[in-house]
């Protein structure tokens, strides 16, 4: 199967010019009645522009996402009209949970093509307060095949549950491993100022929680939230005049394995589909998993990060459960994971929060003490991987972000892409 991503050389060519994230922002998250989708998007836009030190008039590109609430078919231009801007480049992306990372890629490609120089990427919705419970049920059926799955009652959570159960059976993964993901991320969300769930829970708390669909309890599932987040993509040269330290997009990669869960050939096939995204992003960046300092990994359910960790080569097949149980994903562990709490504990905006958090980590600004949270900064973080997955782990997009110019721009790493630092304890070599 031909890869959906550019070849490594072409991706490096684009990124070595210096494509950066400069300016990030996010609103409150939770149930925010009376605040519409576009209002939340506008609020996130202002926060992000203020962070970057930009005015709206300096933005010449706009990338938005789909909306579960707004009925417009032309989301980006409708929002542009709402803001009163006339972007030279505009686009809307709709690939489920993979949308946010792909928004960054579209922005980078627009800049590379000379269509824009400063691109606002913004996603948000009032999904929690703007959709009825029956509407949420209908939405949960949308990822099921209309003829072969939905008539038999399969929902999104049911499809994830089938895949998770097969994974746990094949690799003898205990229920405690899924609960450990939740417990770990609850410790991180406790420190995040706008996390919806800031209470710290234990593995036992998760195991004793109400069942939703085997093997998932309520706490194993991602949240439904109102809110918005945004980031600015621009050139390194243009970012010199902006306030924040630039965060470089060092690697990009996409992977796909199936559309509907009934078409997924095997657990390993899904793992490989995820893996193509993360491994390609690291190859483009000229690094290995052992070089990473932080991982902001899509967590639609507690199972999702486990198979992604394995696909990306951070753990071998079937090893991610033990990796999490051993504490490797905690702050202070070998590779802190979802340091904001993720979709399970902070909020659900696809992977937008993952990108914002990765940028803050690499800027050294992941400390919410002044806002009523706590310090969740990973010391001396220089390299981060972040991803999002659409459908039931059908399509994945991954990014490597760096606090320094991408390694792909360095000739010696072109010749020797094995990374720059010693292997860290707790990160296991995956089979080639």
Secondary structure, 3 states (H helix, E strand, C coil): CCCCCCCHHHHHHHHCCCEEEEEEEECCCECCCCCCHHHHHHHHHHHHHHHHCCCHHHCCEEEEECCCCCCCCCHHHHHHHHHCCCCCEEEEECCHHHHHHHHHHHHHHHHHCCCCCEEEEEEEEEHHHHCCHHHHHHHHCCCCCCCCCHHHCCCHHHHHHHHHHHHHHHHCCCHHHHHHHHHHHHHHHCCCCCCCCCCCCCHHHHHCCCEEECCEEHHHECCCCEEEEEEEEEEHHHHCCCCCCCEEEEEEEEEECCCCHHHCCCHHHHHHHHHHHHHHHHHHHCCCHHHCCEEECCCCECCHHHHHHHHCCCCCCCCHHHHHHCCCCCCCCCCEECCCCHHHHCCCCCCHHHHHHHHHHHHCCCECHHHCCCECCCCCCCEEEEEEEECCCCEEEEEEEECCCCHHHCHHHHHCCCCCCCCCCCCCCCCC
